[in-house]
Amino acid sequence: MLLTPHQVRTFRSRAHHLKPVVMVGEKGITDNLLAELNRALEDHELIKVSIAGAERADRRLITEELCQTTGAQLVQLIGRISVLYRPRPTEAHTTRSPKR
């Protein structure tokens, strides 16, 4: 799924006020980080990821790997912040139990 320019503008606007919910640190991409990233994408669909301690080219590579591994789309990459989007599967809405 490729995002249209209109979708990218909409998601960038919606993400502007979000705070990063996942942070990639010195250890890089680990199984725990991927699990947390998947959980955040399932819960929110649109998230910010902070990538610390990496050069510009490395941040892009890390972001591309995160997108490939999770099936998310890159909305925006500015500095150390990546905005990712992955729509919830339609069956997830019917199988989820309500929050109490």
C-alpha positions as CSV (number, residue, x, y, z in Angstrom):
1,M,0.0,0.0,0.0
2,L,1.4,3.3,-1.0
3,L,0.2,6.5,0.6
4,T,-1.2,9.2,-1.7
5,P,0.1,12.8,-1.3
6,H,-3.2,13.8,0.2
7,Q,-2.9,11.0,2.8
8,V,0.7,12.0,3.6
9,R,-0.4,15.6,4.2
10,T,-3.2,14.4,6.4
11,F,-1.1,12.1,8.5
12,R,1.7,14.7,8.8
13,S,-0.9,17.1,10.2
14,R,-2.3,14.5,12.6
15,A,1.2,13.5,13.8
16,H,2.4,17.0,14.5
17,H,1.2,17.1,18.1
18,L,2.1,13.4,18.9
19,K,5.0,12.5,21.1
20,P,7.3,9.6,20.2
21,V,6.0,6.4,21.7
22,V,8.9,4.1,20.6
23,M,12.6,5.0,21.0
24,V,15.4,3.3,19.2
25,G,18.5,3.5,21.4
26,E,22.1,2.2,21.4
27,K,21.1,-1.4,21.0
28,G,19.4,-0.7,17.8
29,I,16.5,-2.9,16.5
30,T,15.9,-5.7,19.0
31,D,13.0,-8.2,19.3
32,N,11.6,-6.3,22.2
33,L,11.7,-3.0,20.2
34,L,9.9,-4.7,17.3
35,A,7.3,-6.1,19.7
36,E,6.7,-2.7,21.2
37,L,6.5,-1.1,17.8
38,N,4.0,-3.6,16.6
39,R,1.9,-3.1,19.7
40,A,2.0,0.7,19.3
41,L,1.0,0.5,15.6
42,E,-1.9,-1.8,16.5
43,D,-3.1,0.6,19.2
44,H,-2.6,3.9,17.4
45,E,-2.0,3.3,13.7
46,L,0.0,6.5,13.4
47,I,3.0,6.9,15.7
48,K,6.3,8.8,16.1
49,V,9.6,6.9,16.6
50,S,12.7,8.6,18.0
51,I,16.0,7.3,16.8
52,A,18.9,8.3,19.1
53,G,22.6,8.2,18.4
54,A,22.7,7.5,14.7
55,E,23.9,9.5,11.7
56,R,21.5,10.7,9.1
57,A,22.1,7.8,6.7
58,D,21.9,5.3,9.5
59,R,18.5,6.8,10.7
60,R,17.1,6.3,7.2
61,L,18.3,2.7,7.1
62,I,16.9,2.0,10.6
63,T,13.5,3.6,9.6
64,E,13.4,1.5,6.3
65,E,14.1,-1.7,8.3
66,L,11.4,-0.8,10.8
67,C,8.9,-0.3,8.0
68,Q,9.8,-3.5,6.2
69,T,9.7,-5.6,9.4
70,T,6.4,-4.2,10.6
71,G,4.6,-3.5,7.3
72,A,4.3,0.2,8.2
73,Q,4.5,3.1,5.8
74,L,6.9,6.0,6.3
75,V,4.9,9.2,6.4
76,Q,7.8,11.6,7.4
77,L,11.4,11.6,8.5
78,I,12.7,14.7,10.1
79,G,15.9,14.7,12.1
80,R,15.7,12.0,14.7
81,I,11.9,11.5,14.4
82,S,10.2,9.1,12.0
83,V,6.4,9.1,11.6
84,L,5.0,5.6,10.7
85,Y,1.5,4.5,9.7
86,R,0.0,1.1,9.5
87,P,-3.8,0.6,9.2
88,R,-5.4,-1.8,11.6
89,P,-6.6,-5.0,10.1
90,T,-10.3,-5.0,9.7
91,E,-10.8,-8.2,11.6
92,A,-8.9,-6.7,14.6
93,H,-11.9,-4.4,15.2
94,T,-14.3,-7.4,15.5
95,T,-12.1,-9.6,17.7
96,R,-11.0,-7.0,20.2
97,S,-12.6,-7.0,23.5
98,P,-13.8,-3.7,24.8
99,K,-11.5,-1.9,27.3
100,R,-12.8,-1.6,30.8
